[in-house]
Amino acid sequence: MISDVPILHAASRSLYTHPARLEYDKFIAYADDSLCHLSFSHPEVQAHEVQGVDIFECLNKLRRILQDEYGLYLSCAGSRIDTYSSGAARNMSGGRVLFIYTLGQYPTRSNEVRIFDPAPPEKVGSLEEQQRYHDDWLKSINLIS
């Protein structure tokens, strides 16, 4: 499958003219040690390929490379600080379905988004910001202290 995803420069919050091309297999990996693959190409950035147990893990590996090496964010739902893929969603969708989380509230099906859906640049952030928000959400519903 192929998705064209806008690229956001982290420091200036400006979008690149050309979107990135992401190609991935739609295979859902289970205990047979098969992996999902995600490849990234863009005319101004070196191509990368990552693999993981599902597409959510692949996207996070790619985000780490783009964030650390180039100061770039992908402007997609999987890069929003308020999204995360629950364990059940990861198992059922191979990490392609995420939830938009609101502090103090459990998500519902109306909060579902696809990992490569477009995201407003102001909602996109780093892996650390996303993890911090998810931890804050867990605390807000008393799942962790």
C-alpha positions in Angstrom: 0.0 0.0 0.0 1.1 3.5 -0.6 0.5 6.8 1.3 1.7 10.3 0.5 2.2 12.1 3.8 3.2 15.7 4.3 6.5 16.4 6.0 6.8 19.1 8.7 10.0 20.8 9.7 10.1 20.5 13.5 11.7 23.8 14.3 9.9 26.1 11.9 6.6 24.1 11.9 6.5 24.7 8.1 5.4 22.0 5.6 7.7 20.8 2.8 6.4 21.4 -0.7 6.5 17.7 -1.6 5.0 15.0 0.6 6.9 11.9 1.5 6.0 8.6 -0.1 5.4 5.8 2.4 5.1 2.2 1.1 4.1 -0.6 3.4 2.8 -4.1 3.4 -0.6 -4.6 4.8 0.5 -7.9 6.5 -0.3 -8.2 10.1 2.5 -9.9 11.9 1.8 -12.6 14.5 3.9 -15.1 16.4 5.5 -16.5 13.3 8.3 -13.9 13.4 7.1 -12.2 10.2 7.6 -8.5 10.2 5.8 -5.5 8.7 7.9 -3.3 6.4 7.7 0.5 5.9 9.8 2.4 3.3 10.2 6.1 3.1 11.2 8.2 0.1 11.3 11.9 -0.5 13.3 14.0 -3.1 15.1 16.0 -0.4 15.7 13.3 2.3 17.6 10.0 2.2 15.4 7.0 1.7 14.8 4.7 4.7 13.2 1.3 5.3 12.2 0.0 8.7 10.5 -3.2 9.9 8.6 -4.1 13.1 5.9 -6.3 14.5 3.2 -3.9 13.1 2.8 -0.6 11.2 2.6 1.4 14.4 6.1 0.2 15.5 7.4 0.7 12.0 6.1 4.3 11.9 7.7 5.0 15.3 11.0 3.7 14.1 10.8 5.9 11.0 9.7 8.9 13.1 12.8 8.4 15.3 15.1 8.5 12.3 13.4 11.5 10.8 13.2 13.4 14.1 16.8 12.7 15.2 18.7 12.9 11.9 16.7 15.5 10.0 14.5 17.4 12.5 11.4 16.3 10.6 7.9 15.1 11.6 5.4 13.3 9.4 2.2 15.2 9.4 -0.1 12.2 9.8 -2.4 10.8 12.6 0.3 8.5 13.8 2.5 11.6 14.7 -0.2 13.5 16.6 0.7 13.8 20.2 -2.8 12.9 21.3 -3.0 9.6 19.3 -1.9 6.2 20.3 -2.6 2.6 19.3 -4.0 0.5 22.1 -3.0 -3.1 22.5 -6.3 -4.4 21.2 -6.3 -2.0 18.2 -2.8 -3.1 17.4 -3.7 -6.8 17.5 -6.8 -6.3 15.4 -5.5 -3.8 12.8 -1.8 -4.5 12.7 -1.2 -1.0 14.2 -3.1 0.8 11.4 -5.9 2.1 13.7 -5.2 4.6 16.4 -7.4 6.5 18.9 -7.4 10.3 19.6 -7.2 10.5 23.4 -8.7 13.2 25.5 -7.5 13.6 29.1 -10.0 12.1 31.6 -12.0 10.3 28.9 -12.0 6.8 27.4 -11.9 6.8 23.6 -14.8 5.5 21.6 -15.1 4.3 18.0 -15.7 8.0 17.1 -12.2 8.7 18.2 -10.6 6.2 15.7 -8.3 7.4 13.0 -6.1 5.6 10.5 -2.4 5.9 11.1 -1.6 7.8 7.8 -4.7 10.0 7.9 -3.7 13.7 7.5 -3.0 15.6 10.7 -3.0 19.4 11.4 0.6 20.5 11.8 -0.2 22.0 15.2 -1.3 18.6 16.5 2.0 16.9 15.4 4.9 16.4 17.8 7.8 14.3 18.8 7.8 10.7 20.0 8.6 12.0 23.5 5.6 14.4 23.4 3.3 11.6 22.2 4.5 9.2 24.9 4.2 11.9 27.6 0.7 12.8 26.5 -0.3 9.1 26.6 1.2 8.7 30.1 -0.7 11.8 31.2 -3.9 10.2 29.7 -3.3 7.0 31.6 -2.9 9.0 34.8 -6.0 11.0 34.0 -8.2 7.9 34.0 -6.3 6.4 37.0 -4.6 3.5 35.2 -1.2 4.5 36.4 -0.1 6.8 39.2 
